[in-house]
Amino acid sequence: MSRTNPKILLAYPANQLMSIEIPRPDGSLGLLYLVGALRREGFHVDLLDVSVGSKEDSLRETFFRRVLQSNGLTRIGMSPARLREHLACESYDIVGINSNFTPQTRMALEVAKNAKDIDPETLVIAGGVNARALSDRFLSSGFVDVIVLTEGDTIISKIVKAWQKNTSFEGVGGITWVRNGVHITNPVAPDTILTNLNDLPFPAWDLLPFEKYDDINSPHGSITPGKRRRYAPIMTSRGCPFRCEYCHISDEKEADAQTGGIGFLRLKSIDRVMEEVEILRTFGVTHLYIEDDSLLAKKPRIKDLFHRLNGMGMKISDVNGVNLVHFSIPTSGGRLQPDVEYMEIMKAAGFDEIVFPVESGSQRILDTYASAKLRLDKLNVLELVREAVRIGIACPINMMIGFPDETEEEMKLTVELAQRLIDAGTPYITFFIPIPFPGSKLYRQAIAGGYLSTSFDTDAMNWKNAVMQNTKVSPRRIVELRDWAWETVNTTDYKRQRKEREIRDPRLAE
C-alpha cells in the first residue's frame, strides 16, 4: 500500500438482468469525469467495466457468459472468481464503484465485497444516485467506507488526499462515511457543486474498451439492428427543468437537500461540447449517445449544436431524455404544432431515432406525476409522430401504466393512445410499470403511503415488475395489462426482432 502514489480503480459493476432485457455494457460518463478529475490532481487511475472484463478477458468469458442466479436474474460479466483474481493481481489501494440503478445494487456491492476480501484495508467508495439514496444500506454492508452524496467531480480528489494523509474524512463535504461503526454525514460544501459545466474535466474516453463495445454492437438508446458502429456517451447539460415524480433525480431538485440541488438544469457552452465531439472523432466514434436528462430545453442553444454537427459524419444513437413540448411551437388559442424546421435540423445533424416520452393517455396522470409537461389537448402527438416519420426520424414511444392511484380505465386510455401512435407511424411502444426508485419523489410517496416496504428487495426494482403494493389496481392486474398492451399494440415484426435481442437462456450459453 502506497499512500504517496495510490493505485486507484474506478469500476462499473457487472449486470444482472431479466430475461426480457437487452444486455448492454456500461461505459456511462460518471466515472469518466471522475477519472478526469483525479488526473487533474496528478493521480493515475484504472477503469474497469466488469461486464466486459479487462484487456486479458475475452467477451466469451465475460459479456457473453450468461449465468442464471438464484434470484432469477441473469448475471453478465466477469465471474466473481475472475474479478477477485484481477483485483488481487493489481493490489488496488482505492476502489470506486458507480451505482446509479437500483436493480444493480447487488452487483455494486459484489465489487465492494471482493475488494474488501482481497484486502480489508482497501478504501471503497461508492457514488451515483442509487448509492447516495441507499447510503445506509451500502455502509451497513460492511464493504463500503464512503458514499459520495452529490456530484463527485470536486469531491473525489479530496477523499483521496485525505486518505493519503491517513486522516479522517471530517473535512470533506458532501459524503457519508463510517467512523467507529457510526454513519457520519458531512453536509455539501458551498463550493462542491459546479454551476459552470465548462469547468468540468474532459471525460477519460481513452479508457473505454471501445474494441469490446464494437464487437458487442449494442449501443445505448437504439433497438434498431444495424451495422457495426462505434458509439460513446456525451453530455451537454445536467439536470432538467421539469419535476416528474418518477424521475430518479426528482428528489435532488430541492435546494436544501443534502445533495445540493443538483437536479436543476445547468449547461455547457456549445463551444465546449464541440471540443468534446472533436476528441471523440479521434477515437473513431461515429455515434453519440447523449446522456442529458433534457437535451432540448434551450432551443436556440441546441439549434446551434445541431447546425455545427451537420456535415461532421456523426450520428445520434439516441438521447437519455427529451420533452415533447420542445418539439413544438405555439399557435393561436394556446395550441402547439410540430416544429418541422427544428426536426429537419435534428435530422440533418444525424438524429435518425429518438424516443418520445408520451408517458400516458390520461391527462390526470400526466398532471399528477409528469409535471403536466404534456397537454394532450394542446399538442397533437399523433401529428408530431407523423411529421417525425415524414422527415425520417424514427420515434419509438415510452408509456407508463400502474401509478398508485391510477384506474384501469386510465390505463386503457394509454393503450388506446398507443395503438393510434403505432397507426401514425411510430415503430414500437415500450410499456413501463412505474418504479419508485430511491432518489425519486415517487419513492418517498411510496414509502409514506404504504405502497413500498422500507425493506424492499433491490433485485425486484425493474420496470417489468409491479413492485408497489396496495395500488388501486392490483399489482397482478397491472402486469397482465402491461403484457397485454405490449402484445396487442406492437407489430409482429417488431416483437420478433425484440425477442431476438433479449437474453438467451443462460443454460444454453455453454
C-alpha angles and dihedrals in degrees: 000000000000118000090182095057108014123194106235129193126187112195140194105208126234117271129249114194143175116249093253093057126098110238116231133167119245118234094149121165103251097083092038090061091048091053088052091050092050092047089055087061093049099258123140113226135188123209126210129186099197091197090069101022134219127312089274094056125086121221088238089065095041125022095021093042101097117189122185109222129208090255089064094251124119115239116217123192144037112352114251089249092052091047091053090048091053094047092047093049093051096041096211119199095199129030122189121194131199116221115172100138122064096212087062095055092108090053093050092051089047090062090047093049093049091050091052092044089057093047124355088203092064111117107233119197127184130191143165132092094288095048093050093044090051096035094136091054092048095048093042090057088075091227100088125066104181135024119199107222099198139010107332101209094105096026105054095069091048090054092050093047092050088051090050090056090048089232131131122272094243092117096052113094124211101034142104115214142165124257118174091338094308123115109234121195120203112199119241108270118232093246095049100087117069111221093178104060091193085077091066117109116250110266115256096244088155089076096057114108093238095169091057093045088050092054092048090048096191104128120192115262100018126096097168108105112236147152121302112285136171114237136179137181122255133175130205098177144010127224132012137253093228130076107214110177095224096049113115091229098042093104090053094066093080108107092214095047118120088245091066099245094286092159092080117104116267126172142213118217114256089238089060092047091052090051087057092048090054090051091052091051089060088060091053094253113163101167127055125205105200111212096195116129091214109015098169099048095113105042101190090050093051092044086058090051094048092048090053093048091051109106096013093106092241123136127202110237088194141289127255095228141011135156121226095225087070091063091062143069127213122257133178120310094026093287123139129221130194113276096231095178090053093051091048089055089050092051092049089051091057104270101146095154135022129169114235114214101215088152101179145014090216116086090202091059091047091050095046102042108014103051091255083274091148124048108194091197091055103040120044101216091188090059090046091055093047092052092047091051092047090052091049102255115132108219116193113190131231117209131177131208129174109056114164097259098027116127126221088245090058091049090053090052086059092050092048091052090047091056091051090050090054089050088051091057110270108146097224146344125229114204114206129191109223111254120200095226116192106260094040128102088234088062092056090047092048093052093045094044096048094248093120133032118232087233093058120156110251090204090066096053096106131124089242091064129070094221097169117089131204091033120156089254112042118254091242092053091047090057091047091051094046092050091045091050093051094048094044101044105039123078124253092243093052093047090051093049092045094052091048089061097048121103110283121230102286091217087069095051097093 
